[in-house]
Protein backbone atom coordinates (compact mmCIF):
# COMPACT_ATOMS: atom_id res chain seq x y z
CA UNK A 1 0.00 0.00 0.00
CA UNK A 2 1.31 3.44 -0.95
CA UNK A 3 1.46 5.89 1.93
CA UNK A 4 0.78 9.49 0.85
CA UNK A 5 2.74 11.95 2.95
CA UNK A 6 0.95 15.16 3.82
CA UNK A 7 2.94 18.29 3.22
CA UNK A 8 3.98 20.03 6.45
CA UNK A 9 2.11 23.08 7.71
CA UNK A 10 4.14 26.17 6.84
CA UNK A 11 1.80 28.88 8.15
CA UNK A 12 -0.27 28.32 11.29
CA UNK A 13 -2.37 31.19 12.64
CA UNK A 14 -4.36 30.78 15.83
CA UNK A 15 -6.91 33.16 17.36
CA UNK A 16 -5.31 36.36 16.06
CA UNK A 17 -6.83 39.68 17.08
CA UNK A 18 -5.89 43.14 15.79
CA UNK A 19 -7.49 46.53 16.22
CA UNK A 20 -6.67 50.00 14.98
CA UNK A 21 -7.75 53.07 16.96
CA UNK A 22 -10.34 51.03 18.83
CA UNK A 23 -11.76 49.38 15.72
CA UNK A 24 -11.51 45.58 15.65
CA UNK A 25 -10.11 44.49 12.29
CA UNK A 26 -9.23 40.86 13.05
CA UNK A 27 -11.44 39.05 15.54
CA UNK A 28 -9.95 35.69 16.38
CA UNK A 29 -8.67 34.55 12.99
CA UNK A 30 -7.25 31.02 12.67
CA UNK A 31 -5.93 29.30 9.53
CA UNK A 32 -3.35 26.79 8.39
CA UNK A 33 -1.54 26.64 5.04
CA UNK A 34 0.68 23.75 4.00
CA UNK A 35 4.00 23.95 2.21
CA UNK A 36 3.53 24.24 -1.55
CA UNK A 37 -0.12 25.24 -1.31
CA UNK A 38 -1.72 28.23 -2.98
CA UNK A 39 -4.26 29.85 -0.68
CA UNK A 40 -6.58 32.65 -1.72
CA UNK A 41 -8.24 35.00 0.77
CA UNK A 42 -11.43 36.54 -0.57
CA UNK A 43 -14.07 38.77 0.93
CA UNK A 44 -15.57 42.26 0.84
CA UNK A 45 -13.47 45.38 1.26
CA UNK A 46 -12.68 46.13 4.88
CA UNK A 47 -12.97 42.51 6.02
CA UNK A 48 -9.37 42.31 7.27
CA UNK A 49 -7.77 40.49 4.33
CA UNK A 50 -4.79 42.79 3.79
CA UNK A 51 -4.21 43.23 7.52
CA UNK A 52 -4.03 39.47 7.91
CA UNK A 53 -1.46 39.25 5.12
CA UNK A 54 0.67 41.93 6.76
CA UNK A 55 0.54 40.12 10.09
CA UNK A 56 2.03 37.00 8.50
CA UNK A 57 5.33 38.72 7.69
CA UNK A 58 5.38 40.97 10.73
CA UNK A 59 4.57 44.26 9.02
CA UNK A 60 1.64 44.63 11.43
CA UNK A 61 2.05 43.38 15.02
CA UNK A 62 -0.88 41.43 16.42
CA UNK A 63 -2.65 42.31 19.67
CA UNK A 64 -3.06 38.66 20.68
CA UNK A 65 -2.90 35.18 19.23
CA UNK A 66 -0.06 33.29 17.58
CA UNK A 67 1.43 33.15 14.09
CA UNK A 68 3.88 30.39 13.21
CA UNK A 69 5.69 30.65 9.89
CA UNK A 70 8.06 27.71 9.62
CA UNK A 71 10.14 27.92 12.79
CA UNK A 72 9.31 31.59 13.41
CA UNK A 73 6.96 32.73 16.18
CA UNK A 74 6.05 35.93 14.37
CA UNK A 75 4.16 37.59 17.22
CA UNK A 76 7.32 37.41 19.34
CA UNK A 77 9.50 39.28 16.83
CA UNK A 78 9.54 42.88 18.04
CA UNK A 79 12.73 44.39 16.63
CA UNK A 80 13.52 45.11 12.99
CA UNK A 81 16.69 43.02 13.11
CA UNK A 82 14.71 40.04 14.41
CA UNK A 83 12.33 40.36 11.47
CA UNK A 84 15.05 40.21 8.80
CA UNK A 85 15.34 36.37 8.79
CA UNK A 86 11.54 36.13 8.56
CA UNK A 87 11.43 38.54 5.61
CA UNK A 88 14.03 36.37 3.91
CA UNK A 89 11.54 33.51 4.10
CA UNK A 90 8.37 35.53 3.44
CA UNK A 91 8.32 38.04 0.56
CA UNK A 92 5.37 40.28 -0.15
CA UNK A 93 4.12 41.93 -3.35
CA UNK A 94 1.90 44.99 -2.92
CA UNK A 95 -0.43 47.01 -5.14
CA UNK A 96 2.10 49.84 -4.99
CA UNK A 97 5.43 48.99 -6.55
CA UNK A 98 7.66 51.26 -4.39
CA UNK A 99 10.57 51.20 -6.82
CA UNK A 100 13.58 53.48 -6.69
CA UNK A 101 12.74 55.57 -9.77
CA UNK A 102 16.35 56.61 -10.45
CA UNK A 103 17.55 52.99 -10.57
CA UNK A 104 17.08 50.52 -13.40
CA UNK A 105 14.87 47.46 -13.26
CA UNK A 106 17.91 45.26 -12.69
CA UNK A 107 19.22 47.48 -9.90
CA UNK A 108 15.83 47.51 -8.17
CA UNK A 109 15.78 43.71 -8.13
CA UNK A 110 19.36 43.39 -6.89
CA UNK A 111 19.32 45.88 -4.03
CA UNK A 112 17.66 43.90 -1.23
CA UNK A 113 19.57 40.61 -1.65
CA UNK A 114 22.84 42.55 -1.60
CA UNK A 115 22.06 45.07 1.13
CA UNK A 116 19.82 43.02 3.41
CA UNK A 117 21.13 39.50 2.90
CA UNK A 118 24.72 40.40 2.03
CA UNK A 119 24.81 38.19 -1.06
CA UNK A 120 27.61 38.60 -3.59
CA UNK A 121 26.90 40.99 -6.44
CA UNK A 122 27.85 38.46 -9.09
CA UNK A 123 25.45 35.86 -7.71
CA UNK A 124 22.61 38.35 -7.34
CA UNK A 125 23.17 39.72 -10.84
CA UNK A 126 22.87 36.25 -12.36
CA UNK A 127 19.78 35.49 -10.26
CA UNK A 128 18.14 38.78 -11.25
CA UNK A 129 18.59 38.05 -14.95
CA UNK A 130 17.09 34.59 -14.46
CA UNK A 131 14.13 36.10 -12.61
CA UNK A 132 13.48 38.65 -15.34
CA UNK A 133 13.32 35.77 -17.77
CA UNK A 134 10.96 33.97 -15.40
CA UNK A 135 8.51 36.90 -15.40
CA UNK A 136 8.90 37.29 -19.19
CA UNK A 137 10.79 40.60 -19.11
CA UNK A 138 14.14 39.69 -20.63
CA UNK A 139 15.51 42.79 -22.33
CA UNK A 140 14.12 45.23 -19.75
CA UNK A 141 17.20 45.10 -17.49
CA UNK A 142 18.31 48.66 -18.24
CA UNK A 143 14.84 50.19 -18.37
CA UNK A 144 13.64 52.54 -15.65
CA UNK A 145 10.38 51.78 -13.83
CA UNK A 146 8.59 54.84 -15.26
CA UNK A 147 9.13 53.47 -18.77
CA UNK A 148 7.24 50.25 -18.06
CA UNK A 149 3.53 49.52 -18.21
CA UNK A 150 1.66 48.77 -15.01
CA UNK A 151 1.65 45.06 -15.76
CA UNK A 152 5.39 45.09 -16.45
CA UNK A 153 6.06 46.98 -13.23
CA UNK A 154 4.05 44.45 -11.25
CA UNK A 155 6.01 41.60 -12.80
CA UNK A 156 9.25 43.35 -11.85
CA UNK A 157 7.87 43.62 -8.31
CA UNK A 158 7.32 39.84 -8.31
CA UNK A 159 10.88 39.28 -9.55
CA UNK A 160 12.16 41.58 -6.79
CA UNK A 161 10.27 39.56 -4.18
CA UNK A 162 11.62 36.28 -5.59
CA UNK A 163 15.17 37.64 -5.50
CA UNK A 164 15.08 37.20 -1.72
CA UNK A 165 14.71 33.44 -2.34
CA UNK A 166 11.63 33.13 -0.10
CA UNK A 167 9.78 30.01 0.95
CA UNK A 168 6.49 31.93 0.88
CA UNK A 169 5.27 34.81 -1.26
CA UNK A 170 2.31 36.98 -0.31
CA UNK A 171 0.30 38.89 -2.93
CA UNK A 172 -1.89 41.77 -1.79
CA UNK A 173 -4.42 42.66 -4.51
CA UNK A 174 -1.61 42.86 -7.05
CA UNK A 175 -3.96 43.29 -10.01
CA UNK A 176 -6.34 45.81 -8.43
CA UNK A 177 -4.67 48.91 -9.92
CA UNK A 178 -4.03 47.42 -13.36
CA UNK A 179 -5.92 47.99 -16.59
CA UNK A 180 -7.90 44.87 -17.55
CA UNK A 181 -5.59 43.98 -20.45
CA UNK A 182 -2.60 43.91 -18.07
CA UNK A 183 -4.19 41.66 -15.44
CA UNK A 184 -3.67 38.45 -17.40
CA UNK A 185 0.11 38.84 -17.77
CA UNK A 186 0.52 39.20 -14.00
CA UNK A 187 -1.82 36.32 -13.20
CA UNK A 188 0.12 34.11 -15.63
CA UNK A 189 3.31 34.65 -13.61
CA UNK A 190 1.52 33.81 -10.36
CA UNK A 191 -0.02 30.75 -12.01
CA UNK A 192 3.45 29.52 -13.01
CA UNK A 193 4.81 30.03 -9.48
CA UNK A 194 1.89 28.07 -8.06
CA UNK A 195 2.45 25.20 -10.47
CA UNK A 196 6.13 25.12 -9.53
CA UNK A 197 5.22 24.54 -5.88
CA UNK A 198 5.91 27.95 -4.37
CA UNK A 199 3.77 28.52 -1.27
CA UNK A 200 1.56 31.45 -2.30
CA UNK A 201 -1.02 33.40 -0.31
CA UNK A 202 -3.14 35.81 -2.31
CA UNK A 203 -5.65 38.45 -1.34
CA UNK A 204 -7.62 38.84 -4.55
CA UNK A 205 -10.91 39.87 -6.14
CA UNK A 206 -10.16 37.72 -9.21
CA UNK A 207 -12.65 34.98 -8.40
CA UNK A 208 -12.19 32.88 -11.52
CA UNK A 209 -8.44 32.91 -11.02
CA UNK A 210 -8.83 32.01 -7.34
CA UNK A 211 -11.02 29.07 -8.30
CA UNK A 212 -8.50 27.86 -10.86
CA UNK A 213 -5.24 28.25 -8.96
CA UNK A 214 -6.12 27.68 -5.29
CA UNK A 215 -5.65 24.59 -3.18
CA UNK A 216 -7.70 26.24 -0.45
CA UNK A 217 -9.85 29.38 -0.20
CA UNK A 218 -10.65 31.45 2.88
CA UNK A 219 -13.66 33.79 2.92
CA UNK A 220 -13.41 36.65 5.40
CA UNK A 221 -16.12 39.01 6.55
CA UNK A 222 -15.98 41.62 9.32
CA UNK A 223 -12.68 40.38 10.68
CA UNK A 224 -13.47 36.66 10.86
CA UNK A 225 -12.99 33.66 8.59
CA UNK A 226 -16.55 32.70 7.84
CA UNK A 227 -15.89 29.70 5.63
CA UNK A 228 -12.94 27.91 4.07
CA UNK A 229 -12.41 24.89 1.88
CA UNK A 230 -11.36 23.67 -1.53
CA UNK A 231 -12.38 25.87 -4.50
CA UNK A 232 -15.10 23.50 -5.71
CA UNK A 233 -16.87 23.78 -2.35
CA UNK A 234 -16.38 27.50 -1.86
CA UNK A 235 -17.41 28.59 -5.34
CA UNK A 236 -20.03 25.98 -6.20
CA UNK A 237 -21.47 24.82 -2.87
CA UNK A 238 -21.07 27.73 -0.43
CA UNK A 239 -22.81 27.11 2.88
CA UNK A 240 -22.79 30.47 4.65
CA UNK A 241 -25.36 33.04 3.41
CA UNK A 242 -22.72 35.80 3.55
CA UNK A 243 -20.46 33.88 1.16
CA UNK A 244 -23.41 33.09 -1.09
CA UNK A 245 -24.32 36.78 -1.23
CA UNK A 246 -20.73 37.88 -1.82
CA UNK A 247 -20.19 35.45 -4.68
CA UNK A 248 -23.52 36.37 -6.22
CA UNK A 249 -22.46 40.00 -6.38
CA UNK A 250 -18.87 39.67 -7.55
CA UNK A 251 -19.49 36.93 -10.08
CA UNK A 252 -22.43 38.79 -11.61
CA UNK A 253 -20.24 41.90 -11.98
CA UNK A 254 -17.45 39.93 -13.65
CA UNK A 255 -19.94 38.35 -16.08
CA UNK A 256 -21.44 41.72 -17.03
Residue pairs with C-beta under 8 A, 6 or more apart in sequence:
6 34
7 34
7 35
7 36
7 37
8 34
8 35
9 32
9 33
9 34
9 35
9 68
10 33
10 34
10 35
10 37
10 69
10 70
10 167
10 168
10 199
11 31
11 32
11 33
11 56
11 67
11 68
11 69
11 168
11 199
11 201
12 32
12 66
12 67
12 68
13 29
13 30
13 31
13 32
13 52
13 55
13 56
13 65
13 66
13 67
13 68
14 30
14 65
14 66
14 67
15 28
15 29
15 30
15 64
15 65
15 66
16 26
16 28
16 29
16 30
16 52
16 55
16 62
16 64
16 65
16 66
16 67
17 24
17 26
17 27
17 28
17 29
17 62
17 63
17 64
17 65
18 24
18 25
18 26
18 48
18 51
18 55
18 60
18 62
18 63
19 25
19 26
19 63
24 223
25 48
25 51
25 223
26 48
26 51
26 52
26 55
26 62
26 223
27 48
27 222
27 223
27 224
28 65
28 224
29 48
29 52
29 65
29 220
29 223
29 224
29 225
30 65
30 225
31 39
31 218
31 225
31 228
33 39
33 199
33 201
33 216
34 199
34 215
35 167
35 199
36 197
36 198
36 199
37 199
37 200
37 215
37 216
38 194
38 199
38 200
38 201
38 202
38 213
38 214
38 215
39 200
39 201
39 202
39 214
39 215
39 216
39 217
39 218
40 201
40 202
40 203
40 204
40 210
40 213
40 214
40 216
40 217
40 218
41 49
41 52
41 53
41 201
41 202
41 203
41 204
41 217
41 218
41 220
42 49
42 203
42 204
42 205
42 207
42 210
42 217
42 218
42 219
42 220
42 246
43 49
43 219
43 220
43 221
43 226
43 246
44 221
44 246
47 220
47 221
47 222
47 223
48 220
48 222
48 223
48 224
49 203
49 220
50 172
50 173
50 203
51 60
52 203
52 220
53 92
53 170
53 172
53 201
53 203
54 60
54 92
54 172
55 61
55 62
55 67
55 74
56 67
56 69
56 74
56 90
56 168
56 170
56 201
57 69
57 74
57 83
57 86
57 87
57 90
57 91
57 92
57 170
58 74
58 77
58 83
58 86
58 87
59 92
61 75
61 78
62 74
62 75
65 75
66 73
66 75
67 73
67 74
67 75
68 74
69 86
69 89
69 90
69 168
70 89
70 167
72 85
72 86
72 89
74 86
77 83
77 86
84 116
87 116
87 164
88 116
88 117
88 164
88 165
88 166
89 166
89 167
89 168
90 166
90 167
90 168
90 169
90 170
91 161
91 162
91 164
91 166
91 168
91 169
91 170
92 161
92 169
92 170
92 171
92 172
93 154
93 157
93 158
93 161
93 169
93 170
93 171
93 172
93 174
94 157
94 172
94 174
95 172
95 173
95 174
95 176
95 177
96 177
97 145
97 153
97 154
97 156
97 157
99 108
99 145
99 153
99 156
99 157
100 107
100 108
100 111
100 145
101 144
101 145
101 146
102 144
103 111
103 144
104 141
104 142
104 143
104 144
105 132
105 137
105 140
105 141
105 142
105 143
105 144
105 145
105 148
105 156
106 125
106 128
106 129
106 132
106 141
106 142
108 145
108 156
108 160
109 128
109 131
109 132
109 156
109 159
109 160
109 163
110 121
110 124
110 125
110 128
110 163
112 160
112 163
112 164
113 119
113 124
113 127
113 163
113 164
113 165
114 121
114 124
116 164
117 164
124 163
127 163
127 165
128 141
128 159
128 163
129 138
129 141
131 159
131 162
131 163
132 138
132 140
132 141
132 156
132 159
134 159
134 162
134 189
134 192
135 155
135 156
135 158
135 159
135 189
136 155
136 185
136 188
136 189
137 152
137 155
137 156
137 159
140 148
140 152
140 156
145 153
145 156
148 156
149 182
150 177
150 178
150 179
150 182
151 178
151 179
151 181
151 182
151 183
151 185
151 186
152 185
154 174
154 175
154 178
154 182
154 186
155 185
155 186
155 189
157 174
158 169
158 174
158 186
158 189
158 190
158 193
161 169
162 169
162 193
167 199
168 198
168 199
168 200
168 201
169 193
169 198
169 199
169 200
169 201
170 200
170 201
170 202
171 190
171 200
171 201
171 202
171 203
171 204
172 203
173 203
173 204
173 205
174 186
174 190
174 202
174 204
175 182
175 183
175 186
175 187
175 204
175 206
176 205
178 186
183 206
187 206
187 209
190 200
190 202
190 213
191 209
191 212
191 213
193 200
194 200
194 213
202 210
204 210
205 250
207 235
207 247
207 250
207 251
207 254
208 254
210 217
210 231
210 235
211 217
211 231
211 234
211 235
212 231
214 230
214 231
215 230
216 228
216 229
216 230
216 231
217 228
217 229
217 230
217 231
217 234
217 235
218 225
218 227
218 228
219 225
219 226
219 227
219 228
219 234
219 238
219 240
219 242
219 243
219 246
220 226
221 242
221 243
221 246
226 240
226 242
226 243
227 234
227 238
227 239
227 240
227 243
228 234
234 243
235 247
238 244
238 247
